[in-house]
Amino acid sequence: MRFRATIEHVDTFAKIVQSVEKLQKRCTIKFAEHEMRIICPGDANEGGIQVWSYIKVSSLFTNYRIQSNSNNEITISLPSEVLLSALRSAAGPSAGQNSSTTVASETEVLMKLIKKGEKSVLSFEISGVTPMGRTITVVQHITVDVMRHADVDRLKEPMCPEPDVHILLPPLAKLRTVVDRLRPLASDGVIFRANHAGELQLAVNTDNARVEVGWGGLTNPAMSAQGGGADDSNDRDLTQMHGVLVSHKCLNKFLNSHVVSTTTIACICENHCVILYVYIGNVADAGGVLTYYIPAKFDDSF
């Protein structure tokens, strides 16, 4: 089993990990010949939110080499917070840092899977030049669990019904501000709903208050339907809302992906779940997509 790669776009990799780091303490990364998948299954998350991501190798890495007896695939489990810390270190100093030992320019980051005694380790070799002109190499190790093939096969992406509506979301940073302000009233959850007329609504209810926030003029993208039938579109009431009640905490965790999002499409399966596709780069030539599944808090009509 061999794996090594040069991380060409460290900052993007760090933002991807930052997007999922709050979901659970450990994440699963599956390396294959042409793609990398970061998975956070719902069984370890409060509220059941899941992430199943697909990232093209070419969008993050160069000199990418992988070899294994499992179709040249290697799947590891590791602490999300530690991985994010290592990538932030590799991405360079934060503003205001001016240390003579800080790797500052023309940084090269080599990531490889190695053995240290009986343990498997994901190693990061960070090489660069300090502001003082000195060449320096920093090595960081993360202990990982290499998953068995049988355990990998048990990881299954959730099955969902055909969505009732698809809608292109406003910028996630702005959406996050609204969701934060709804928090004091959102103990029972947030109603997330949209229609085919480009309208999105977030609503919260309490015994004494009801708050709704809406957006208009959004795009309903054409998405391929599994059933293949789209001839009923002319008979559809475009203004009919389709929604789902979701946990405020889960929605807020998803919105951490604002750091990497360029385009986000929400697919609402009424009273079942909301599926959110966060594209890395433009949709037409995206370097990858993070797919979030947020289940309904409970089945109810509103």
N, C-alpha and C positions, 0 to 999 in steps of 0.2 A: 504494500500500500504506500503510494507516494503522492504528495501534493505540494505544489509551490506555485506562487504567482507574485508578480509585482503589482501592487495596488497603484494604478495610474491616477484614479480620481478618489483620493482619500476623503476629501470633504463630502462628496456625494455618498460614499459608503457610510460615513459617520452619521449623516442626516437620515439615511435609511434605518440604521440601527436605533437612532434617537426616536424615530417614529414608532418603534415597537417596544422600546425598552421599558416603558411604564406598564405594559400589559401583564408581564409576569417575570419572575426572577431568572428563569432560564428560557432560552430560545433554541430552536433546532435549525441548523443550517445544513442544507443538502447541496453538495458540490457535484456537478456533472460536467460533461465535456463542453457544453455550450451554454449552460445556464446555472445560476445559483438560486436556490430557494430558501427563504427565511420563513419559518413556520412557528406560530404560537397557537397551539391547539386550545380549544375552549375549556377543557377539563380542569385547567389550572388557573382559570381566570374568574374573578368575581363578575357575575353577570353573563358569563359565557361568550364574551367577545373573542373572535378568532382572527388571525392574520395568516393568509397564504400568499406569499409573494413570489414573483418570478422576475429575475433580473438577468439580462444578457451578460455573459462573461465579457464581451467586448466593450460594454459600457463602463466597466470598472477596472478591468485587469489587462495587463500585457504579460508576455512570457508565461502564459498559463499552462501548467502541466499537471495532469492527474492520471493516476493509474491504480486500479484496484481489481479484485476478482469479482466485484459486483457491478458488471457493465460499466466499469470506470466511473463509479459513483461512490462518494464518501459522505456519510451523514454523521454529524456531530451534535452534541448538546453541550451548551456552555452558558455561563452567567452573562446575561444581557448587559448589566451595568459595567462589568469588568471589560467586556468587549468594547463598549462605547468609550470607556476611559482610555483604552489603548489606542483607539482610532483618533480620538481627540488629541492625544499626545503626538500621534504621527502627523496630524493635519497641520501642526505648527503652533506657535505661541499665540496666546490671546493678546488683544490690544493692550499695550502698556508694558508688556514683558520686554526686558532687555538684559537677559542673562548671558554671560559669556559662554555658558554651557548649553544654551538653547539651540536646537537645530532649527535654522531659520530659512535657509535658501536652498533651492535645487534638491529638495528632500527626495530620497528614494526609499520606498517601503516594500520590503520583501516579506511576504507571509508564507509560512510553510508549516506542515504538520510533521512533528518529530516525536521521538520517544525519549523520555528522561526517566531512566530506570524502568519501572513497571507502568508509568503513567504516560498517557498521550497528551501532547502539548501543542497548542497553536502558537507558533512563535512569530513575533514581529521584529524584524531587524530594520531600524530606522537610521538611515545614513544621510548626512548633510553637512553643511558648513555653518558654523556659528557666526554671529555678527563680528567676532574678532578674527575671522578668517581661518579658524581651526576646523579641520575635518573631524567629525565625531560620529560614532555609531552607538545607538541605544538599542538594547534588546529587551523585549518584554515577552513574558510567557504567560499563557492562559491554560490552565489544566482543563481538558475537555473529556467527555465520554464519547467514544466512537460507538455508534449504535449498531446493533446486530441487524441483519437483513430482515429477520422476522419482526423486530420491533418497528422498523421503518415501514413495513407493509401494513402495520396496524394504524398508521397515520392516514386518515381519510378526510378529504375535504368534504364539508357538509353538503348534503343534498337539499336543494331549495326548489319551491315551485316556480313556475314562470312568473317573472315580475309583472306587476300591474302597470307600472309606470317607470320610465327612466328620465332623469333630469340632470342637467349639468349644474353643479353647485356653484354658488358665489365663491370668491376667494376664501380659503379655509381660515386664514388669519382673522378676517372680518366675522366669519361665522363663529369662530371660537370666542370672540369678544361678546357676542350675543348670548351664546350658551353659558358663559361665565356669569352673566348678569341674571340669567334665569335660575341659577342654582338655588337661591333662598326659597324658591317656590316649587322646586322640582323634586321633592322627596318621593312623590309618586311616579316620577318619570317625566319624559318629554315626548309629546306627540309629534312625530316626524311625518309630514305628509306633503304630497305634491299632486299635480294633475297634468293633463296633456296640453294645457294652454300656457305652459311656461311659468307656472306659479308654484312656489314653495312656501310652506308654513311650518313654524315651530310653535307649539303651544304647551302651556302648563296649566294645571287646574289645582286649586285648593278648595276647602270648604267656603272660603270667603273671597276668593279672587280667581280670575281667569285672565291669562295674558297670552296674546297671540302676536307673533312677529312674522311678517310676510315679505316675500320678494316676488317681483313680476318681471316679465320680459326675459326669462331664462330660456335656455334651449332644451328641447326634448330630442335627444339624439336618436337616430335610427339604430336599433340593436337587433341582431339576428335572433329570431324566435325559434325555439326548438321545434315547435309544432309546425312551423313553416307557413302558417296562415296569418296574413295581415290584411285580408280583404274586408274585415269588419270595421276598419278604421273610420269609414265614412259614417257608420251608424253609431259611433262612440260619442258620448257626451264628454267633450274635451275639458269641461270645467269640473267634472266630478273628481273629488279628492280621494286619494288612496293613501292610507296611513298606517302607522304602527307605533305603539307605545314602547319606548326603549328607555333603558337606564340612563340617567344623566351622567353617571360616572363612566359608563361605557362610551357614550357619545363624546365626552371630554377626552377620554384616552385616544379615541380615533383622531380627534382634532390635533393631537401632537404631530400628526403627519403634515401639518401646514409647512413645516420646515423644508419638505422635499417636494410638495405638490406643485404641479403646474396646471394640471387639469384633473378634476374629480367628478366622476359620474356616480349618482346614487340610483340604485334600483330597488324599488319598494315592493315587497311581497306582502300584501295587506294582511295585518294581524299575525304575521309570521316572522318577518325579519326585514332588515335593510342591508343591502349589499353595496359596498362602496369601493369603487375602483379609483385608486390614486395613481396617476400616471407619472412616471419619471421622464421628463422631457415631453415633447409634443406627441400627441396621440398617434399620429401617422408613423412616426419613427421612434417611438418611446424606447428608452433603454430598459424599461421594465415596468411592472405594475404591482402595487400592493393592494391586495383584495381583503377588505375587512368585512366580517360577518357579525352583525349585531342582532341577537334574537329579540323577539318581543318579550317584554316583562311578563305579560300574561295575555291570553287571548281574550279580547274584549272589543266591543264596538264603541265608537265614539263619534 
